Structure formats: C-alpha cells, structure tokens
Amino acid sequence: GCYVECPSTYPIGTLLYVKLGIEDFDFEADAVVRVSHPGMGMGLEFLRVPSLQRRILEEYVAELSRDPNRLRH
C-alpha cells in the first residue's frame, strides 16, 4: 500500500482504483482506504494487484531503496 497526502480524503473502507505516475513509473491497482486523516491524507491498501503491476511496483521500491533522494526535487 501507500500513504497519499491530500487535503480531501475518503472514508475508511472506501474502494478506489488507483493510478500512480512519477517520472517513468506508472502503477494501477484496486485499493481500499485503511486510514483517513482529513486535511492530511489517507493510507491505502492495494488489492488484487496484477502480476505485471506488482513487478513494476517492486522494481520501483527497490530503486528508491538504492537512491532515497530520487523523490526529492
């Protein structure tokens, strides 16, 4: 899953279709809101992630673990 910083959040238990895109990283999956902090963000749990999308996510996380400054712009 992930935590998304956003001013408007959905209630806990809401099902979502998530599309994340950062530079050359594109990821799509179903998700459910597990934590909601109105005005701050929400924690999402990915559900039924297709194998290709799982591999994309795993490769991106591995790349970030090698270079944690990559997200700092």
C-alpha positions in Angstrom: 0.0 0.0 0.0 0.9 3.6 0.3 0.1 6.9 2.1 -1.3 9.6 -0.2 -1.0 13.2 1.1 -4.1 15.1 0.0 -6.5 17.7 1.6 -9.7 15.7 0.7 -9.9 12.1 1.8 -12.3 9.3 1.5 -13.8 7.4 4.5 -12.2 4.3 5.8 -13.4 1.2 3.8 -13.9 3.1 0.5 -12.8 1.1 -2.5 -10.8 3.0 -5.1 -9.0 2.4 -8.4 -5.5 4.0 -8.0 -3.3 5.2 -10.8 0.2 6.5 -9.7 2.6 8.1 -12.1 6.0 9.5 -11.2 8.6 10.1 -14.0 8.9 6.7 -15.7 6.9 4.8 -13.1 3.2 4.0 -13.8 1.2 1.8 -11.5 -2.5 0.9 -11.4 -4.4 -1.2 -8.9 -7.6 -1.5 -6.8 -7.2 -0.2 -3.3 -9.2 0.3 -0.1 -8.8 3.2 2.3 -7.4 1.9 5.6 -6.6 5.2 7.3 -8.1 8.6 6.7 -6.8 11.9 8.1 -9.0 14.7 6.7 -6.9 17.6 5.6 -3.7 15.5 5.6 -4.1 12.3 3.6 -5.0 8.6 3.7 -3.4 5.2 3.8 -4.3 2.8 1.0 -4.0 -1.0 0.9 -3.6 -2.3 -2.7 -5.9 -5.2 -3.6 -5.7 -7.8 -6.3 -2.6 -6.4 -7.9 -1.9 -7.9 -11.3 1.5 -9.6 -11.6 2.8 -7.1 -14.1 1.8 -4.2 -11.8 3.3 -5.9 -8.8 6.6 -6.3 -10.6 6.6 -2.6 -11.6 5.9 -1.6 -8.0 8.6 -3.9 -6.6 11.2 -2.6 -9.1 10.3 1.0 -8.2 10.6 0.4 -4.5 13.9 -1.4 -5.0 15.2 1.6 -7.0 14.1 4.0 -4.2 15.8 1.9 -1.6 19.1 2.3 -3.6 18.6 6.1 -4.1 16.2 7.6 -1.4 17.0 11.1 -2.7 15.3 10.3 -6.0 12.0 11.7 -4.9 13.4 14.9 -3.6 13.0 17.6 -6.2 
